[in-house]
Amino acid sequence: MNGSNLHPWQVIRQEKNGSRYRIGRCATRSEAQRLVERLRAGGAASSPPTHLDVDYLVERVEAGGRGRR
């Protein structure tokens, strides 16, 4: 069994210039969304977001191991 079956959701960091980086994989969509919320918050609830020039996306991993584009 491969890892995409166990963690079918991925978190993608997308920069304004179009570059995309996979940050992590999660077992559920809600787990991936919580990771995005932590990343957007900069790791601490009281601090402002640190990366205003990037966005974080949640995508389902396709059967072939790649997410949607």
MARKOLVEX-342048 format. One record per residue: x, y, z of N, C-alpha, C, O in turn. Coordinates in steps of 0.02 Angstrom, whole numbers, plus 50000, padded with zeros to 5 digits. Example, Ala and Ser with C-alpha at 12.3 -4.5 7.8 and 13.67 -1.06 7.14 Angstrom:
2
506604971650390506154977550390506604983550390507124983450423
506424988850354506844994750357506455000250394506705005750402
END
This chain:
69
500434994150000500005000050000500455006250000500915006650040
500315010949956500755016849953500485022449998499915022250020
500905027550009500745032950055500155037250033499825040250075
500015037749967499465041849945498795038949966498305042649974
498755032349976498135029350000498025030950073497445031650094
498565031550112498505032950183498415040350196498105042250246
498685044450154498655051750162498435054950096498835057650059
497785054650082497545056850016497465064350008497255066649955
497625068350059497565075650054498255078750062498645076750105
498405083650020499045087050025498945094550032498455097350009
499425097650065499435104850074499975107650028500545105450030
499775112349987500215115349937500335122749955499865126349971
500965124749952501125131849959501205134549888501615132049849
500795139549871500835142549805501045149749811500705153749844
501595151349780501855158249781501535162349726501265159649678
501565168849734501265173449684501565172649615501225174049565
502195170349611502505169549546502315162949513502545161349458
501875158949546501645152749517501995146449542501775140849528
502555147249578502905141449604502475137849656502125141049695
502495131149655502095127049701502545122049736502975119049705
502425121249801502815116549841502345112649886501905115449919
502435106049888502025102049933502315102750003502905101350014
501905104950050502105105950119502015099550160502435097950202
501475095950147501355089850185500755086050158500385088450115
500675080050185500105075750168499725074050231500025073350284
499075073450225498655072250284498145066750268497975065550210
497905063550320497425058150313496725060650297496335057350263
496555066650322495885069350311495925076550286496425079950297
495385078650254495355085550230495365090450289495695095650285
495015088850343494995093350400495685094050433495865099450456
496075088650434496755088950460497185093550416497565097650442
497115092950351497485097250304497275104450312497705108950309
496635105750322496395112550331496665115650396496825121550398
496705111650449496995114150512497725116050502497965121050530
498095112050463498795113750448498835120350411499265124550426
498395121450362498385127750325498245133550372498565138750367
497775132750417497615138150464498215139850508498345145650522
498585134750530499185135950571499715139550530500045144250555
499815137450468500305140650425500125147950411500555152350413
499495149250398499275156150385499345160550446499455166550441
499275157550505499325161350567500055162650587500185166450633
500515159550552501215160450568501445156350627501975157650656
501055151350646501245146850700500995148950768500965144750814
500815155250778500565157550842499945161750831499925165950786
499445160750871498815164250863498875171750870498495175550840
499355174150910499415181250923499855184950873499855191050872
500215181350831500655184550783500315185350715499905181150697
500485190650678500175191650612500455186650562500985183750574
500105185550506500365180950455501045183250431501165189250422
501495178450420502185180250401502285180050326502765183050301
501875176450288501975175650216501365178350179500915174550160
501365184850167500795187850132500835186850057500345188050021
501425184750032501505183749960501395176549939501555174749882
501125172349983500985165349967500275163549988499965166950028
500035158049960499395155349981499495147849993499945144849965
499075145050035499095137850050498445134750026497905137250039
498505129149990497935125749960497905118549986498415115550002
497295115949991497185108950007496945105449944496465107649913
497285100049925497105096349865497075088949880497455086349922
496635085449847496595078249852497115075149806497185077249749
497475070149830497985066749790497625061949743497215057949765
497775062449679497475058149629497765051049635498275050049668
497445046149606497655039149610498375038249584498735033849609
498585042149536499255041649509499785044949553500365045149535
499575047749611500055050749656500135058249648500535061249684
499765061249602499825068449592499175071849609498635068949600
499215077949635498615081749652498325085349592498625085349538
497745088449601497445092349548497845098649537498185101049582
497825101249477498155107549461497645112649444497825118349428
END
